[in-house]
Amino acid sequence: MQKRGMRKPGEPIYLRRHVIALALAVGLPIIALQMYKIYVGPIHFVVQIGLAIFASTVAGLWLYLIYRSSAQNEP
């Protein structure tokens, strides 16, 4: 019988920093583009797509680095 709070083998780790990083990775490109359009002005669609791809790539790398360090500490 497993102790309370123990994870099953293969169960993913969801730390608070992982959830925050995932929310930022998803929401930041959307919020940043909307704020730009509100305060600066219209932006061309191709530029929006380029910025969203860039921000998502950076956020994805950031998530990878965060999850990798946690996974290395797993038995």
C-alpha positions in Angstrom: 0.0 0.0 0.0 1.3 3.4 -0.9 1.8 6.2 1.5 -0.4 9.2 1.3 1.1 11.8 -1.1 3.3 9.3 -2.9 3.1 9.3 -6.7 2.6 6.3 -8.8 5.5 5.3 -11.1 5.2 7.2 -14.3 2.8 9.8 -12.9 3.8 13.3 -14.1 5.2 15.9 -11.7 3.1 19.1 -11.6 4.9 21.6 -9.4 3.6 25.1 -8.9 6.4 26.5 -11.1 5.5 24.2 -13.9 1.9 25.3 -13.9 2.9 29.0 -13.8 5.4 28.5 -16.6 2.8 26.7 -18.7 0.2 29.5 -18.1 2.8 32.1 -19.1 3.8 30.1 -22.2 0.2 30.0 -23.4 -1.0 33.4 -22.3 2.0 35.7 -22.7 2.1 35.8 -26.5 -1.7 36.5 -26.7 -1.6 39.2 -24.0 1.5 40.8 -25.3 0.0 41.1 -28.8 -3.3 42.5 -27.6 -1.6 45.0 -25.4 0.6 46.2 -28.3 -2.5 46.6 -30.5 -4.3 48.6 -27.7 -1.5 51.0 -26.7 0.6 51.2 -29.9 -1.6 50.5 -32.8 -2.5 47.9 -35.5 0.2 45.4 -36.3 0.4 43.4 -39.5 -0.8 39.8 -39.4 2.5 38.3 -40.5 4.3 40.2 -37.8 1.7 38.9 -35.2 2.3 35.3 -36.3 6.1 35.8 -36.3 6.1 37.2 -32.8 3.7 34.5 -31.5 6.0 31.8 -33.0 9.0 33.4 -31.5 7.4 33.8 -28.0 6.1 30.3 -28.1 9.5 28.9 -29.0 11.2 30.8 -26.2 8.5 29.7 -23.7 8.7 26.1 -24.9 12.5 26.1 -24.4 12.0 27.6 -20.9 9.4 24.9 -20.1 11.8 22.2 -21.3 14.6 23.4 -19.1 12.3 23.6 -16.1 10.8 20.1 -16.6 14.2 18.6 -17.4 15.7 19.7 -14.1 12.8 18.2 -12.2 12.9 15.0 -14.1 16.6 14.5 -13.5 15.9 14.5 -9.7 13.4 11.7 -10.1 14.4 8.2 -9.0 
